[in-house]
Amino acid sequence: MLDISQLLKASIATLIFVVIGLVVFAVAFFIITKVTPFSIRKEIEEDQNTALAIVIGSVILGLSWIIAAAIHG
């Protein structure tokens, strides 16, 4: 049976890793939006650019896997 202190340590570690992962992901996504010479939001929402949406989704998944692997060790 888990001790309360172990559960508290695991919960705090999880929250710290979630915050670190979200910050890294947000910074990477911000860089992607600044590097592209066009508005990603306009292309996907107004122009219905499905190919760009697939590419951005793939980049998001790739970043998520890299962050998860880095945190997991």
N, C-alpha and C positions, 0 to 999 in steps of 0.2 A: 504494500500500500504506500502511496506517495505521501511524503511528509509535506506539510503546508509550506515550509521554508523552501523545499525543492520546487514546489509548484509556483511559488512567488518568484524565485530566481528564473525559472523557465519562462514565465509570463513577461517579466521585465526584459529578458534577453530577446524574446520574440518581438516585443514592441520596439526595442532599439533597432533590431534588424529591419523591421518594417519601415521605420522612419528613414534609416539609411538608404534602403532600396528605393523608396519613393523619391527621396531627394536626388539620388543619382539618376533615376529615370526622368525626373522633371528637368534636370539640367541637360541631359542628353536630348530630350525632346525639344527643349528651347533652342539648343544649338542647331538641331535639324531644321527647325522653322526659320532660323535666321540665315542659314547657309543657302537655302533654296531661293532662287531668284524670283519666285512667284508666291502668291498667297495660297498656302495649302488649304486653308479653310474655304476660300472662294472656289478653288478647283474642285474640291470634293462636294461641297454643298450646292453651289449654284450651277456649275458646269457638269455635275454628275460624272466626274472623271473616275470611273471604276478602277482603272489600272493604277492610278495614283493611290487610291484607297487601299488596294491590295499591297502595294509596295510599302506604304506607311504602316499598315498592319503587320507586315512581315518584319519591318524594322523594330516595331514595338515588341513583337514576340522574341526576336533575337536579343534585344536589350534585356528583356525580362529573364531569359534563360542565362545570359551572361551574369547578370546581377545575382540570380539565385545560385548559380554555381560558385560565384565568388564568396557569397555569404556561407554557403554550405561547406566550403573548404574542399 
